[in-house]
Amino acid sequence: SNLLLLLLVLFENIQVGNNRSETRSAFAFSPLRSPYLLAGVSAALSIHLLGMNLPVLREVLKTEPVSLATWAALLPLALTVLVAMEIHKWTWAKRYPPR
């Protein structure tokens, strides 16, 4: 469940940046254009990391630290949401071009 929670957090952090526009690519926007969004996502991820790594919070939340190898395995899985949404935006733009 610890890995599933981390995967969901990574999905959501990636999707936040992707949801800045329903029609334009996530790569069309600089992450620095939305400093509050970047700060919020960074803060949320930091809190999650604290929950996994601080002994007091690990005991309360029943989590465990995650190895770098696990992070390396989960990140490509989390990026699938970005790939799927970029394909959706591209096909939508082809089907319904702006007027």
Beta strands, then each sheet from edge to edge (+ up, - down):
end
